[in-house]
Amino acid sequence: MDVMAPSVNTGNDAYREAMSPRPPKPVKPQPGQESVWDYPRPPRVETVDARVTIELDGRVIADTSRAVRVLETSHPPVYYLPRDAFVPGVLQPAEGSSFCEFKGRAGYLSVGSADRAAWFYPEPSPGFEQLVGRVAVYPAAMDRCTVGGETVQAQEGDFYGGWITADIVGPFKGAEGTWGW
């Protein structure tokens, strides 16, 4: 009789689970909705017609009708607002940078009481020139963000900073177990 050894958790199981490329099952969009699985890779930038607002520390800190959004497969849109849409002095330089294979090197900003809650591309890669002079924020770090009067839901995780509205369906990358997508 063959006896199998009991399964032992070596500590790598969670890592393997997070990195496994399980194909997601996209939600079928209803009329008037967009699926993030129809967004392109590499991403694209598009203008936004809606009014976008950001609230923090009990006040509106940004308000514009001149935002753009970046659309990328499996990600909710990220909204970039002109720097002049922010209340003067609310954006402060923060340490660190990161690199996006598509958009280039990003710098970080603190926003009011929220440290490193925003980023920008001072010299974005070709194709992303519309991002010059614009700032994106992590909606989870703000009190409230709106698009066209609708309150935004923050993308899960602490890396991407996508803005989820009722007209966007997923599933969305960012949650635990989605790194391999």
N, C-alpha and C positions, 0 to 999 in steps of 0.2 A: 504494500500500500504506500503510495506517495503522500507525503505530508508537506503542505506548503507552509513556508515560514510566514508568520504574521507580518502584515504591512507595517513598516516603520516610517514615521514622519521625520525626514531628515532636515526639515527647515526650508527645503527648496520647493516644497509643494505649492506654497502661496505664490512664489515667484513664477513657477511654471504655469500656474492657473492664470496669473495676470498677463503673461506673455503669450498664452495660447491664442492662435488666430481663429477663434470661433467666428464663423461668418454671422454677422448680425441679420436679423429679420426686419427689414425696413417696414415702418408703419405706412400704410397706403394713405396718401394725402386725400383729404376731402376737398370739395370745391373751395377755392380761395386759400388753400394751404400749400406750402412748399415742403418737400422732403429734403433733408440735408443730404440724402443719398443721391440726389440729382444735382447737387452742387459739384463744381469742377475740381480737379486736381491736376495741375497746380491751381491754386485759388485765383479768384478774380475780385476786382474792386468795382463796386457800383454805387451810384449816387442814391440817396434816400430822399423821398419827397416828404416824409413825415417829420413832425416836430419831435426832437429828442431832448429830454431833460434828465438831469442828475441832481439828486438831493443828498446832502451829507451834513451831519451836525445840526440838523433841524432847519436847514435852509437850502434853497436852490443854488447850486454852485455852477451849473452849466445849463444853457438853453439855446438851442439852435434848430434851424431848418436847413442847415448846410452840411449835414453829416454824410459820411459814406460808410458802407459796410463791406467787409471782406467775407466772401463765401468760399468755403472749402469742404470737400466731401467729408461727411460724418460729423461736422462741427456746426453748432448754431452760429449765426452771424456774429461777428465782432464789429461794433460800431466805433468809428473814429470821428471825433468832433474837432472842429478848428480850435486852436489854442485860444483865440479871442472870444470863444463862446463861454469860457470859464471866467468866474469872478477873479479880478486881478489879485494876485498873491496866493491863491488857493493851491496852485501847482508849485511844488518845490523840488529841486534836483534830489535824487536819491542815488545811492551807490549801486554799482553792478550793471551788467549788461547781459544780453543773451543773443543767440543767433538763430534765425529762422532760415531754413534752406531756401525758401521762396522770397521772403521780404528783406532779408539781410540782418544787420546788427541793430538791436533795439536797446534803447536806454530806458531807465526807470524814473518815475516821479512819485513823490508822496503827494497825497491829495488831502488837504486839511489835516484831520487827525489820523488818516489812514496811511501808514507807511508803505511805500513801494506798491501802491494800489493802481498805478497807471503806467503805461509804456508808450513809446513813440519811436519812429524810425527817422533819424536825422538825414540819412542818405540811403533810402530804400533801393532795392534792386530794380533793374529795368522791368517795367510793367506795373510797378507799384508807386510811381511818382505822385499819384494823388494823395498818398499818405504824408507827404512833406507838410509840416506845419500842423499836423493833426495828432490827437492824443486819444488812446483807448483806455478805458478803466475796467477793472474787475467789478462787475455788478454786485458780487457777494460782499465786497468791501464798502459799498455805498449803502445809505439808508433806503434809497429808492431810485430806480432808473425807469424811464418811460419812453415808449416809442408810439407816437400817435395817440397819446393819452393812456395807453395800456401799460400797466406795471410789468416789468420784465422779471422773469425768473432766471436766476444765475445757473450757468452750466455747472454740473457736478465736477468735483475735483478742484485743485488749486493751481492749475497750470494754464488753461486755455482762455478763460474769460469770455465765453460766448453768452449772448443775450437770447433767451428763449421767450417767444411770444406765442399766442394762440394759433398763429398762422404758420408755425414751424413744427414739423414732426420729425421724429428720430427713428431709432434710438440714437443717442448722442455719445460721442467719444468723450472720455474724461472720467467717467465713473470707474470704480474698482472693477478690474477684469476686462477693460476695454483697450489696454495698451497695445495688444497685438492686432488690432483692427487695421 
